[in-house]
């Protein structure tokens, strides 16, 4: 095998770590295994320790670490040595949401820097959001190499297939290797049409059960991977989510109205000023955003010393989970339109779980389920309101 470049890996938790060594000692030991000398590791150590964020435990034996602390330090070392190829095997599910977001951001920075990430996972959503191509393996055989969307669809179909149909399905999957991306995705659409059930004669809506929830603010819910662009004459201040009555919250209720707001203070005069926002998942997938564009929405001229309060009103059409926010302001500097200030992952919020909700996925499409029960004599029976 011919290997060109530095290869790093995150496989089994703690692999390559000596449990009797301290975290600090393991950093130097693992970095040496990955090709770094003593001086290079010393230069990287502060960044590694800051990313792992395990405090004084860095000087404690790793056998005293929790699994979360283990993976924090292991991930920090593996990704801080600037690998050309990083192998990640199901190692991103440990830790809180803020740390998981920080891990995905680091993987994306490796990709953007020209590195390759080999991501091994059964988490379909993460594969689709993180990867640009995917392969489906079965008992050592490469069944399919295609886009993540196509591969995940066939993977899910295979694992739930009837045993007597597995061989036929595998042959169908193998045939997709000969198709173009568009042909394969058209194939998926045909599958969906064939599996659509029709002919329902009457519908009975399932009553919506009501449960009371309160929005609230948790001061400890702060992103650990905020990135601020260098200021070029403006500063974004205090980005936050408020209720329509002005209450600051970061634990939201689905289908309710909120306002994402921040202030911008200008230290220099500028023109053609625009403001924007973006909502992302833990893995960094860009869900939705808004920006003031064009001559009709931008502010033509702003004097130095001015403060502008920006508000984006939105309905929280997201299913339960944790999400992250960006904020940005664009204006003219030396005749060019550029970011005056930009904050990535500057705030985070949680959409609370609702036990009565029947929504799946990420986005809430305001779907109202209903049931129609038809017996063999085509007589409509009353549908149970219990969803199983």
C-alpha positions in Angstrom: 0.0 0.0 0.0 1.3 3.4 -1.0 0.5 6.2 1.5 1.2 9.8 0.7 0.5 12.4 3.4 -0.4 12.2 7.0 -3.1 9.8 8.0 -5.0 10.1 11.3 -7.8 8.0 12.7 -10.5 8.0 15.3 -11.6 4.4 15.7 -12.3 2.8 19.0 -12.6 5.1 22.0 -9.2 5.5 23.6 -7.3 3.4 21.0 -3.6 4.4 21.2 -4.0 5.9 24.7 -2.1 4.5 27.6 -4.5 4.5 30.6 -1.7 5.1 33.1 -0.4 8.2 31.3 -1.9 11.6 31.9 -3.8 13.4 29.2 -0.8 15.6 28.5 1.5 12.6 28.2 -0.9 10.9 25.8 -1.1 14.0 23.6 2.7 13.9 23.1 2.7 10.1 22.7 -0.1 10.1 20.1 1.2 13.1 18.2 4.5 11.3 17.9 2.7 8.2 16.4 1.1 10.6 13.9 4.4 12.0 12.8 4.8 15.1 14.9 8.1 15.8 16.7 8.4 17.2 20.2 8.7 20.8 19.1 5.7 20.6 16.7 3.6 19.0 19.5 4.6 21.8 21.9 3.4 24.4 19.4 0.1 22.6 19.0 -0.5 21.6 22.6 -2.4 24.7 23.7 -4.8 24.4 20.8 -5.3 20.7 21.5 -6.0 21.4 25.2 -8.4 24.3 24.4 -10.3 22.1 21.9 -10.7 19.2 24.3 -11.7 21.6 27.1 -11.2 19.1 29.9 -9.6 21.6 32.3 -7.2 20.3 35.0 -8.0 16.7 33.9 -5.3 17.1 31.2 -2.8 16.3 33.9 -4.7 13.4 35.4 -4.3 9.7 34.2 -6.8 9.0 31.4 -8.0 5.9 33.2 -9.9 8.4 35.4 -11.7 10.0 32.4 -15.3 9.6 31.4 -16.0 8.3 27.9 -16.9 11.9 26.9 -13.5 13.3 28.1 -11.8 10.4 26.3 -13.3 11.2 23.0 -12.8 15.0 23.4 -9.0 14.5 23.9 -8.7 11.8 21.2 -10.6 14.0 18.7 -8.6 17.0 19.5 -5.3 15.2 18.9 -6.4 13.4 15.8 -7.6 16.5 14.1 -5.0 19.0 15.3 -2.1 17.3 13.5 -3.5 18.6 10.2 -4.1 15.1 8.6 -4.3 14.7 4.9 -6.7 11.8 5.5 -8.8 11.4 8.6 -10.6 8.2 9.3 -13.6 8.6 11.7 -15.5 5.5 12.8 -18.7 6.2 14.8 -16.9 8.6 17.1 -19.1 11.7 16.9 -22.0 10.7 19.1 -20.3 11.3 22.5 -20.5 14.7 24.3 -23.0 17.4 24.4 -24.5 19.2 21.4 -22.1 22.1 21.6 -19.0 19.8 21.4 -20.6 17.7 18.6 -21.1 20.9 16.6 -17.4 21.8 17.3 -16.4 18.4 16.0 -18.4 18.7 12.7 -17.0 22.2 12.2 -13.4 20.8 12.6 -14.2 18.1 10.0 -15.5 20.7 7.6 -12.4 22.8 8.0 -10.3 19.8 7.2 -12.3 19.2 4.0 -12.2 22.9 3.0 -8.4 22.8 3.5 -8.1 20.0 1.0 -8.0 17.0 3.4 -10.1 13.9 3.0 -12.4 12.5 5.7 -13.3 8.8 5.6 -16.5 8.7 7.7 -17.8 5.3 8.7 -21.2 5.4 10.2 -24.7 4.0 10.5 -26.1 7.5 11.1 -27.8 8.3 7.8 -28.4 12.0 8.5 -24.7 12.6 9.3 -23.5 10.8 6.2 -25.8 12.8 3.9 -24.9 16.1 5.6 -21.1 15.6 5.9 -20.1 13.5 2.9 -19.8 14.2 -0.8 -19.8 10.6 -1.8 -20.6 7.3 -0.1 -20.2 3.5 -0.5 -22.3 0.7 0.8 -20.5 -2.4 2.1 -22.0 -5.8 2.8 -20.0 -8.7 4.2 -16.8 -7.2 2.7 -18.3 -6.5 -0.7 -18.6 -3.1 -2.1 -22.2 -3.1 -3.3 -22.6 0.5 -4.3 -20.5 3.7 -4.7 -22.7 6.7 -5.4 -24.0 9.9 -3.9 -24.9 9.8 -0.2 -28.6 10.3 -1.0 -28.7 7.2 -3.2 -26.5 5.0 -1.0 -28.5 5.8 2.2 -31.8 5.1 0.5 -30.6 1.7 -0.7 -28.9 0.9 2.6 -32.2 1.4 4.5 -34.1 -0.6 1.9 -31.6 -3.5 2.3 -31.6 -3.7 6.1 -35.4 -3.9 6.2 -35.9 -6.2 3.3 -37.6 -9.6 3.6 -34.9 -12.4 3.7 -36.2 -14.0 0.5 -35.8 -10.7 -1.4 -32.3 -9.8 -0.2 -30.4 -11.4 -3.1 -32.7 -9.7 -5.7 -32.3 -6.4 -4.0 -28.5 -6.7 -3.9 -28.4 -7.3 -7.6 -30.6 -4.2 -8.1 -28.3 -2.2 -5.9 -25.2 -3.3 -7.9 -26.8 -2.2 -11.1 -27.0 1.4 -9.9 -23.2 1.6 -10.2 -23.7 1.9 -13.9 -26.1 4.8 -13.7 -25.3 8.5 -13.6 -26.2 10.6 -10.5 -29.4 11.9 -12.1 -30.5 8.5 -13.3 -30.0 7.0 -9.9 -32.0 9.7 -8.2 -34.8 9.3 -10.7 -34.8 5.7 -9.8 -35.3 6.7 -6.1 -38.3 8.8 -7.2 -39.8 5.9 -9.0 -39.5 3.8 -5.9 -41.3 6.3 -3.9 -44.2 6.5 -6.4 -44.5 2.7 -6.5 -44.7 2.6 -2.7 -47.4 5.3 -2.4 -50.7 3.9 -1.2 -53.9 5.4 -2.6 -57.6 4.8 -2.7 -58.5 6.0 0.7 -62.2 6.8 0.7 -62.7 8.8 3.9 -60.4 10.5 6.3 -60.6 10.9 10.0 -58.3 13.4 11.6 -56.4 12.5 14.7 -57.2 15.0 17.5 -54.3 17.1 18.5 -53.5 16.6 22.2 -52.4 19.8 24.0 -49.6 20.0 26.5 -48.4 23.2 28.1 -44.7 24.1 27.7 -42.8 27.2 28.8 -40.0 28.9 26.8 -37.1 29.7 29.0 -33.4 30.8 28.9 -30.5 28.6 30.1 -27.4 30.7 30.7 -25.2 27.7 30.4 -26.3 26.9 26.8 -23.4 28.6 25.0 -21.7 27.4 21.8 -18.1 26.3 22.4 -16.9 26.9 18.8 -17.9 30.5 18.0 -15.9 32.0 15.1 -15.7 35.7 14.6 -14.4 37.3 11.4 -12.0 40.2 11.9 -14.0 43.4 12.3 -13.9 45.9 9.4 -15.8 48.8 10.9 -18.7 47.1 12.6 -19.4 44.9 15.6 -22.3 42.4 16.2 -23.5 42.6 19.8 -25.6 40.3 21.9 -27.3 38.0 19.3 -30.3 36.3 21.0 -33.7 34.9 20.5 -36.8 36.7 22.0 -40.5 36.0 22.2 -42.8 38.5 20.6 -43.1 40.1 24.1 -39.4 40.6 24.4 -38.5 37.6 26.7 -35.0 36.2 26.0 -35.2 32.5 25.5 -33.0 29.6 24.1 -35.5 26.7 24.8 -38.2 27.2 22.3 -41.6 25.6 21.6 -42.3 24.3 18.1 -44.8 26.2 15.9 -44.5 29.4 18.0 -43.3 32.8 16.8 -39.9 34.2 17.8 -37.5 37.0 16.9 -33.8 36.5 16.3 -32.2 39.9 17.1 -28.8 41.5 17.5 -27.3 45.0 17.5 -24.6 46.3 15.2 -22.4 49.2 16.2 -20.4 50.9 13.4 -17.0 52.4 14.1 -16.6 53.7 10.6 -18.9 55.2 8.0 -20.0 52.8 5.3 -22.7 52.3 2.6 -24.9 49.5 1.1 -25.2 47.9 4.4 -27.0 44.5 4.7 -27.7 42.1 7.5 -28.2 38.3 7.6 -28.8 35.3 9.7 -28.6 31.5 9.4 -29.9 28.5 11.3 -27.8 25.2 11.2 -28.0 21.7 12.6 -25.4 20.2 15.0 -23.6 18.8 11.9 -23.5 22.2 10.2 -26.2 21.6 7.7 -27.7 25.0 6.7 -31.4 24.7 7.3 -32.7 28.2 6.7 -31.7 31.9 6.8 -32.4 35.3 5.6 -30.6 38.4 4.4 -31.4 41.9 3.3 -30.4 42.1 -0.3 -30.3 44.6 -3.1 -30.8 48.4 -3.2 -34.4 48.2 -1.8 -33.4 46.3 1.4 -29.9 47.5 2.1 -29.2 50.7 4.2 -27.7 53.2 1.7 -25.4 54.9 4.2 -24.5 54.5 7.9 -22.5 57.1 9.8 -19.7 56.1 12.2 -21.0 55.8 15.8 -24.4 54.5 14.6 -26.0 51.5 16.3 -28.7 49.5 14.4 -30.9 46.8 15.9 -31.7 44.0 13.5 -34.7 41.7 14.0 -35.6 38.6 12.1 -39.1 37.2 13.0 -39.7 33.6 12.3 -42.0 30.7 13.2 -40.2 27.8 14.8 -41.0 25.1 12.3 -38.3 22.7 13.6 -38.7 19.4 15.3 -37.1 18.8 18.7 -33.3 19.2 18.7 -30.4 21.6 19.1 -29.7 24.2 16.5 -27.0 26.9 16.0 -27.1 30.5 14.7 -24.9 32.7 12.5 -25.1 36.5 12.2 -23.5 38.8 9.7 -23.3 42.4 8.4 -22.0 43.4 5.0 -21.0 46.9 3.8 -18.6 48.8 1.5 -14.9 49.0 2.3 -12.6 50.8 -0.1 -15.3 50.4 -2.8 -15.7 46.6 -2.3 -18.7 44.9 -0.7 -17.4 42.7 2.2 -18.2 41.4 5.6 -17.9 44.2 8.2 -18.4 41.6 10.9 -19.6 37.9 10.9 -20.2 35.5 13.7 -20.4 31.7 13.1 -22.1 29.5 15.7 -22.6 32.6 17.8 -25.7 31.3 19.6 -27.6 28.1 20.0 -31.1 27.0 21.0 -33.1 23.9 21.7 -36.6 23.1 20.4 -38.2 21.2 23.3 -39.6 17.7 22.9 -43.3 17.3 22.9 -44.6 13.8 23.8 -47.7 14.3 21.6 -45.8 15.3 18.5 -45.8 12.8 15.7 -43.3 14.8 13.5 -40.1 13.2 12.3 -36.9 14.6 10.7 -35.7 18.1 11.2 -38.3 20.4 9.7 -41.9 20.5 10.9 -44.1 20.8 7.8 -47.3 21.3 9.9 -48.4 17.8 8.8 -51.7 16.8 10.4 -52.0 13.0 10.4 -55.2 11.2 9.9 -56.4 7.6 9.7 -58.8 5.8 7.4 -59.7 2.2 8.4 -61.5 0.2 5.7 -62.7 -3.4 6.3 -63.0 -6.1 3.7 -66.5 -5.0 2.9 -65.3 -1.5 2.3 -67.1 -0.3 5.4 -65.4 2.6 7.1 -64.8 1.9 10.8 -64.0 4.5 13.4 -60.3 5.1 13.6 -58.5 4.8 16.9 -56.9 8.0 18.1 -54.0 6.0 19.4 -51.0 6.0 17.1 -48.7 3.0 17.3 
